[in-house]
């Protein structure tokens, strides 16, 4: 499964050039019986199997950094939702260890011992943590220095400003009777920027009320702060000129 899709495109090129590295650990290598078992029946009964703490403990110990750097994350539906803010946090880490669960889950005691964080890629259930790990790694790797060719692109993407991304258009300007918005052909950069912001706000308002409400709060707070900044600057200028101030 690894590197899988991470071996292609931006992530793959960055992997080849050494901008990031990937080490996979086979949990079964740390099994304690001839069958290489990593799971057992849950205490208290119930369906499915649970990954053993002793096996996972050995695997996590092998993956740990000798200097104690980085975070350990378990991909789990009950974890903190993966968003762009968390992606930026992880991109700033020197290393990250990802635990991919299987079966019904893992023994809680090993999560406690290793101070494992739980992260979810969405409110749904996968057969294992590997697809979720691929999503997380891809999102993080593209933010690493040198991975993306145009660093300005990241700042324009969905979620970077708390908004979904605006629509995109390219040639031909007229396609099947559908024209590109005239403002994008105007060459007027300020008008283009204003249109893109308005469209991003419209799409976010219509599609993601959960994002729209906090965005409005931040925007209103910024607008309230602007007059105070202007008054403070005016007062500073008056003091420099020797004029009396209140």
C-alpha positions as CSV (number, residue, x, y, z in Angstrom):
1,X,0.0,0.0,0.0
2,X,2.9,2.4,0.6
3,X,4.1,4.4,-1.1
4,X,1.2,3.6,-3.4
5,X,-0.2,6.9,-4.8
6,X,2.4,8.7,-2.8
7,X,5.0,7.4,-5.3
8,X,3.5,9.6,-8.1
9,X,3.1,13.2,-9.0
10,X,4.3,15.9,-6.5
11,X,4.6,13.6,-3.5
12,X,6.5,11.0,-5.6
13,X,9.0,13.5,-7.1
14,X,9.6,14.9,-3.6
15,X,10.1,11.4,-2.2
16,X,12.7,10.7,-4.9
17,X,14.5,13.9,-4.3
18,X,14.6,13.4,-0.6
19,X,12.4,16.3,0.5
20,X,10.6,13.7,2.7
21,X,11.1,10.1,3.6
22,X,8.8,7.2,4.2
23,X,9.5,4.2,6.4
24,X,7.0,1.3,6.7
25,X,6.9,-1.0,9.7
26,X,5.3,-4.4,9.4
27,X,3.4,-4.9,12.6
28,X,3.3,-8.7,12.1
29,X,7.1,-8.7,12.4
30,X,6.6,-8.1,16.1
31,X,4.1,-10.9,16.7
32,X,4.9,-13.5,19.4
33,X,3.7,-16.7,17.9
34,X,4.3,-18.9,14.9
35,X,1.1,-17.7,13.2
36,X,2.3,-14.0,13.5
37,X,-1.0,-13.1,15.2
38,X,-1.5,-9.4,16.0
39,X,-5.1,-9.6,17.3
40,X,-7.2,-11.4,19.9
41,X,-10.8,-11.5,21.1
42,X,-12.1,-8.5,23.0
43,X,-12.5,-8.7,26.8
44,X,-16.2,-8.3,27.6
45,X,-17.3,-10.1,24.4
46,X,-18.6,-8.7,21.2
47,X,-17.9,-9.0,17.5
48,X,-14.5,-8.7,15.8
49,X,-11.0,-8.7,17.1
50,X,-8.7,-6.2,18.8
51,X,-5.1,-5.5,18.0
52,X,-2.8,-6.7,20.9
53,X,-1.0,-4.1,23.1
54,X,2.2,-6.1,23.4
55,X,2.6,-6.5,19.6
56,X,1.8,-2.8,18.9
57,X,4.0,-1.7,21.8
58,X,7.0,-3.4,20.2
59,X,6.2,-2.0,16.7
60,X,5.8,1.5,18.0
61,X,9.0,1.3,20.0
62,X,10.8,0.3,16.8
63,X,9.3,3.2,14.9
64,X,10.0,5.8,17.7
65,X,12.7,8.4,17.2
66,X,15.6,8.0,19.6
67,X,15.5,11.7,20.4
68,X,11.8,11.6,21.1
69,X,10.9,13.9,18.2
70,X,7.6,14.0,16.3
71,X,4.0,12.9,17.1
72,X,2.4,9.5,17.1
73,X,-1.1,9.4,15.5
74,X,-3.6,6.6,15.3
75,X,-6.0,6.9,12.4
76,X,-9.4,6.4,14.0
77,X,-13.0,7.5,13.4
78,X,-13.3,8.8,16.9
79,X,-10.3,11.1,16.6
80,X,-9.8,14.8,15.9
81,X,-11.1,15.7,12.4
82,X,-8.2,16.2,10.0
83,X,-8.4,19.7,8.6
84,X,-6.0,22.2,7.0
85,X,-5.0,23.6,10.4
86,X,-3.9,20.2,11.7
87,X,-2.2,19.5,8.3
88,X,-0.1,22.7,8.8
89,X,0.8,21.6,12.3
90,X,2.0,18.2,11.2
91,X,3.9,19.7,8.2
92,X,6.0,21.6,10.8
93,X,6.9,18.4,12.7
94,X,10.3,16.8,12.1
95,X,8.6,13.4,11.8
96,X,5.3,11.8,12.4
97,X,4.5,8.1,13.2
98,X,1.2,6.9,11.9
99,X,-0.5,3.8,13.4
100,X,-2.9,2.1,11.0
101,X,-5.4,0.0,12.8
102,X,-7.4,-3.0,11.6
103,X,-10.2,-5.2,12.9
104,X,-12.3,-3.5,15.6
105,X,-9.5,-1.3,16.8
106,X,-6.5,-1.4,19.1
107,X,-6.1,-2.0,22.8
108,X,-6.6,1.3,24.6
109,X,-3.6,0.7,27.0
110,X,-1.0,1.0,24.2
111,X,-2.6,4.3,23.1
112,X,-2.3,5.6,26.6
113,X,1.3,4.4,27.1
114,X,2.6,6.1,23.9
115,X,0.4,9.2,24.3
116,X,-1.0,8.5,20.9
117,X,-3.2,11.2,19.2
118,X,-6.3,10.0,17.3
119,X,-7.1,11.6,14.0
120,X,-10.1,11.0,11.7
121,X,-10.3,11.8,8.0
122,X,-14.1,11.8,8.1
123,X,-17.3,10.5,9.7
124,X,-17.2,7.1,8.0
125,X,-15.6,3.8,8.6
126,X,-12.8,2.3,6.5
127,X,-11.5,-1.3,6.5
128,X,-8.2,-0.1,7.9
129,X,-6.2,2.9,8.7
130,X,-4.0,2.7,5.6
131,X,-6.2,4.7,3.2
132,X,-6.6,7.4,5.9
133,X,-2.9,7.5,6.4
134,X,-2.4,8.0,2.6
135,X,-4.7,11.0,2.7
136,X,-3.0,12.5,5.7
137,X,0.5,12.0,4.3
138,X,-0.5,13.5,0.9
139,X,-2.0,16.6,2.5
140,X,1.1,17.1,4.7
141,X,3.8,16.4,2.1
142,X,2.5,19.0,-0.4
143,X,3.0,21.7,2.3
144,X,6.7,20.9,2.8
145,X,9.2,23.4,1.5
146,X,10.1,22.7,-2.1
147,X,7.3,20.2,-2.9
148,X,5.0,22.6,-4.7
149,X,6.3,24.6,-7.6
150,X,4.2,27.7,-7.0
151,X,4.1,28.5,-3.3
152,X,1.4,31.1,-3.8
153,X,-1.0,28.3,-4.9
154,X,-1.3,26.9,-1.4
155,X,-2.6,30.2,0.0
156,X,-5.4,30.3,-2.6
157,X,-6.7,26.8,-1.9
158,X,-9.8,25.7,0.0
159,X,-9.7,26.1,3.8
160,X,-6.6,28.3,3.8
161,X,-8.7,31.4,4.6
162,X,-11.6,29.5,6.1
163,X,-13.3,29.5,2.8
164,X,-13.9,27.0,0.0
165,X,-12.0,27.8,-3.2
166,X,-13.4,30.0,-6.0
167,X,-14.3,28.6,-9.5
168,X,-11.5,28.2,-12.1
169,X,-11.6,28.7,-15.9
170,X,-9.2,28.3,-18.7
171,X,-9.2,28.2,-22.6
172,X,-11.3,28.3,-24.6
173,X,-13.0,31.4,-23.4
174,X,-16.3,30.2,-24.9
175,X,-17.1,26.5,-24.7
176,X,-20.4,24.9,-25.7
177,X,-22.1,28.2,-25.3
178,X,-20.7,28.8,-21.8
179,X,-18.5,31.9,-21.5
180,X,-15.8,32.7,-18.9
181,X,-16.9,35.5,-16.6
182,X,-15.9,38.8,-18.2
183,X,-14.0,40.1,-15.1
184,X,-11.5,37.3,-15.5
185,X,-10.7,38.6,-19.0
186,X,-10.4,42.2,-17.9
187,X,-6.8,42.2,-16.8
188,X,-7.8,44.2,-13.8
189,X,-6.2,42.4,-10.9
190,X,-8.1,44.1,-8.1
191,X,-11.4,43.3,-9.7
192,X,-10.4,39.7,-10.3
193,X,-9.3,39.4,-6.6
194,X,-12.6,40.9,-5.5
195,X,-14.6,38.5,-7.7
196,X,-12.7,35.5,-6.5
197,X,-13.3,36.4,-2.9
198,X,-17.0,37.0,-3.5
199,X,-17.3,33.7,-5.2
200,X,-15.4,31.9,-2.5
201,X,-17.7,33.5,0.1
202,X,-20.8,32.6,-1.9
203,X,-19.8,28.9,-2.3
204,X,-18.9,28.6,1.3
205,X,-22.1,30.2,2.5
206,X,-24.2,27.9,0.3
207,X,-22.4,24.6,0.8
208,X,-20.6,24.8,4.2
209,X,-22.6,26.7,6.8
210,X,-20.2,25.2,9.4
211,X,-17.3,27.1,7.8
212,X,-19.3,30.2,7.0
213,X,-20.3,31.1,10.5
214,X,-16.7,31.2,12.0
215,X,-15.5,33.0,8.9
216,X,-18.1,35.7,9.4
217,X,-17.0,36.0,13.0
218,X,-13.4,36.4,12.1
219,X,-14.2,39.0,9.4
220,X,-16.4,41.0,11.7
221,X,-13.7,41.0,14.4
222,X,-11.1,42.2,11.8
223,X,-13.4,45.0,10.7
224,X,-14.0,46.1,14.3
225,X,-10.2,46.2,14.8
226,X,-9.4,48.4,11.8
227,X,-10.8,51.7,13.2
228,X,-8.9,51.2,16.4
229,X,-5.7,50.7,14.5
230,X,-6.3,53.9,12.5
231,X,-7.0,55.9,15.6
232,X,-3.8,54.6,17.2
233,X,-1.7,55.4,14.2
234,X,-3.2,59.0,14.1
235,X,-2.4,59.4,17.8
236,X,1.2,58.2,17.3
237,X,1.6,60.7,14.4
238,X,0.3,63.6,16.5
239,X,2.7,62.8,19.4
240,X,5.6,62.7,17.0
241,X,4.6,66.1,15.6
242,X,4.4,67.5,19.2
243,X,0.7,68.2,18.9
244,X,-1.4,67.8,22.1
245,X,-3.3,64.6,22.6
246,X,-6.2,63.6,24.8
